[in-house]
Amino acid sequence: MDLFEKIQEATKQLKEVVPVTPLSHNLNLSEEFQATILLKREDLQIVRSYKIRGAYNKMSSLPKEDTPKEIVCASAGNHAQGVAYSCHLLQIKGTIYMPTTTPKQKIKQVELFGKSFVEIVLIGDTFDDAFAAAMKDTVKNNKIFVHPFDDIDVIAGQGTVGLEILDAHKKPIDYLFIPIGGGGLASGLTTVFKQLSPQTKLIGVEPLGAPSMKNSIDNGKNIPLETIDKFVDGAAVKQVGDLTFEICKKNLDDIILIPEGKVCTTILRLYNEEAMVVEPAGALTISALDFYKDQIKGKTVVCIVSGSNNDIERTAEIKERSLLYEGLMHYFLIQFPQRPGALKEFVNDILGPNDDITYFQYNKKNNREVGTVVVGLELKNRNDIQAIKNNMTSKGFEYKYLNEMPDLFTQLIG
């Protein structure tokens, strides 16, 4: 049985467990990009991501002699929830390894869905650390490993998203934007579209800080990244799967990389304009539209909204990253004169009427003419920053622009 046939079989397997999610026409995005923008709302699944499809299909397909065995998985959050829910439904015991950096909200959801059938082990800083620990447990204790992406039955489960899209929209689809982490969803979806809608352009979307699939395809072999930005946690892996690499290399027409700050802007926009709560990985494909705006004009476009497991405690970080990306937040290391009135002069003569000081850290030093101050400014207009720099220079305020000094920025701002 080939992969496409497995995907068709998976639809039957999932019928009573996984509801068909809406394919919604988004009016705001359609008007902005002068295209028909359709959102596949996998964020509305019971576990709030598409991951339930692959996890349940894999676990319900286990040979009968294996079903009493305990399963193991590794996940940054969404796969864990899918596995936990499947454990509960199928009455199978499971151990779930998650990075210690996993948002608390996702950990609580895993506990909620798995109930007494799952044990959570937090280990390491990345998915890859959790994966290594899970594999060690699997081998040592003869358990069954449920891979988050590099497994034919998991890929087949994820591929059912594609069948639903084509069933819901009978007219031609010009572009399909697919988020890529390990590549399971992209492998399943592209297999369906190559078979049933070969004219559709298949565009993979990865976070700029974790371009594992693009890097591997560009190099012609599946190679790990040395470091990644873990912010888009549902799509940040150091290495994609061997199976998924081969499928995506053959099927994808393009892969584009989206800055994490742009993802944050999209998250805030969707919340404010659409009342949609999406996680960073769930915002990837919508963020990609800006980078394809010329190609998609007048076309029919589908974006996969992959998940909504966002932690409200990350809101401040999301806003900060968005403002930095949009050019509205700026940080400086300034040599302030240690004399009365210096701060008043800075506010009155350097800043404009709409500029706001949001961060100010200053330690007064005795017997010195100047003191070092870290200042954060939030602007209403990104073009105002040049006037602020010019004003500081003309008034004799020596400064370093921290936005362009990432190492120093990280040390001073965090």
KAGI-V135819 format. One record per backbone hydrogen bond with DSSP energy under -1.0 kcal/mol. NH is the residue of the N-H (numbers start at 1). CO is the residue of the C=O. If there is no record, write none. Layout:
NH:CO
NH:CO
This chain:
6:2
7:3
8:4
9:5
10:6
11:7
13:9
14:10
17:14
18:14
24:39
26:37
30:26
31:27
32:28
33:29
35:30
36:299
38:301
39:24
40:303
41:22
42:40
44:41
45:42
48:45
50:306
53:50
55:51
56:52
57:53
58:54
59:55
60:56
66:63
69:66
71:93
72:144
73:95
75:97
81:77
82:78
83:79
84:80
85:81
86:82
87:83
88:84
89:85
90:86
91:87
92:87
94:117
95:71
96:119
97:73
98:121
100:124
102:99
107:103
108:104
109:105
110:106
111:107
112:108
113:109
114:110
115:111
117:114
118:115
119:94
121:96
123:98
130:126
131:127
132:128
133:129
134:130
135:131
136:132
137:133
138:134
139:135
140:136
141:137
143:138
144:70
146:72
151:149
155:151
156:152
157:153
158:154
159:155
160:157
161:158
162:159
163:159
164:160
165:161
166:162
167:163
168:164
169:165
174:300
175:300
176:201
177:302
178:203
180:205
187:183
188:184
189:185
190:186
191:187
192:188
193:189
194:190
195:191
196:192
197:193
200:197
201:174
203:176
204:254
205:178
206:256
208:258
210:207
212:210
215:211
216:212
217:213
218:214
219:215
221:216
225:238
229:209
233:231
235:232
241:182
245:241
246:242
247:243
248:244
249:245
250:246
251:247
252:248
253:202
254:202
256:204
258:206
263:259
264:260
265:261
266:262
267:263
268:264
269:265
270:266
271:267
272:268
273:269
274:270
276:270
279:307
283:279
287:283
288:284
289:286
292:289
296:292
298:34
299:296
301:36
302:175
303:38
304:177
305:40
306:304
308:48
310:308
314:311
315:312
318:314
319:315
320:316
321:317
322:318
323:319
324:320
325:321
326:322
328:323
329:323
330:377
332:375
333:400
334:373
335:398
336:371
338:369
339:337
342:339
345:341
346:342
347:343
348:344
349:345
350:346
351:346
355:352
356:378
358:376
359:376
361:374
371:336
373:334
374:361
375:332
376:359
377:330
378:356
379:328
384:381
385:382
388:384
389:385
390:386
391:387
392:388
393:389
394:390
395:391
397:392
400:333
402:331
404:401
405:402
409:405
410:406
411:407
412:408
413:409
